[in-house]
Amino acid sequence: MVYMKIKEVTKIVCFLIETDEEYPNEYTRYSADNWTVRMGESDETLYNCEEIETLYQKWLTKNES
């Protein structure tokens, strides 16, 4: 058994994004260049996130007004 102590906890904010794609259609945005995509039961890093970030920014602009 490992005996570790929690040294620090940092709160983060992320956004869960659903798209109209059939699969995959669930993404998590941590920052503009830090996205994951839901693949089955795991979240995989999305290395090429420029397109989804652009769509997110357009959605934000449209829905904040």
C-alpha positions as CSV (number, residue, x, y, z in Angstrom):
1,M,0.0,0.0,0.0
2,V,1.3,3.5,-0.9
3,Y,1.2,6.0,1.9
4,M,1.0,9.4,0.2
5,K,-0.2,12.8,1.4
6,I,-2.0,15.3,-0.7
7,K,0.3,18.3,-0.9
8,E,-2.0,20.8,-2.7
9,V,-5.3,20.9,-4.5
10,T,-5.9,23.4,-7.3
11,K,-9.4,24.2,-8.7
12,I,-9.6,24.3,-12.4
13,V,-12.4,25.3,-14.8
14,C,-13.2,23.3,-17.9
15,F,-16.0,23.2,-20.3
16,L,-17.8,20.1,-21.6
17,I,-18.7,20.5,-25.3
18,E,-21.2,18.4,-27.2
19,T,-21.2,18.5,-31.0
20,D,-23.6,17.3,-33.6
21,E,-21.1,14.7,-34.8
22,E,-22.2,11.2,-34.5
23,Y,-18.9,10.0,-33.0
24,P,-17.0,11.4,-31.3
25,N,-19.2,14.1,-30.1
26,E,-18.0,14.9,-26.6
27,Y,-15.0,17.2,-25.9
28,T,-13.6,18.9,-22.9
29,R,-11.9,22.3,-23.1
30,Y,-9.4,23.2,-20.4
31,S,-7.8,26.1,-22.4
32,A,-7.5,27.2,-26.0
33,D,-4.7,24.7,-26.7
34,N,-5.7,22.0,-24.2
35,W,-8.7,19.9,-25.4
36,T,-9.6,16.2,-24.9
37,V,-12.0,14.1,-26.8
38,R,-14.2,11.3,-25.3
39,M,-13.3,7.9,-26.9
40,G,-15.4,5.2,-25.3
41,E,-14.9,5.6,-21.6
42,S,-11.6,7.5,-21.7
43,D,-10.6,11.1,-22.6
44,E,-7.8,11.3,-25.1
45,T,-5.7,14.4,-25.8
46,L,-6.8,16.3,-28.9
47,Y,-3.5,17.4,-30.5
48,N,-5.0,19.3,-33.4
49,C,-7.5,21.5,-31.6
50,E,-7.5,24.6,-33.8
51,E,-10.7,23.7,-35.6
52,I,-12.7,22.9,-32.5
53,E,-11.3,26.0,-30.8
54,T,-12.5,28.2,-33.7
55,L,-16.0,26.6,-33.5
56,Y,-16.0,27.2,-29.8
57,Q,-15.1,30.8,-30.1
58,K,-17.8,31.3,-32.8
59,W,-20.3,29.7,-30.5
60,L,-19.2,31.9,-27.6
61,T,-19.6,35.0,-29.7
62,K,-23.0,34.1,-30.9
63,N,-24.3,33.0,-27.5
64,E,-22.9,35.8,-25.4
65,S,-24.8,38.5,-27.2
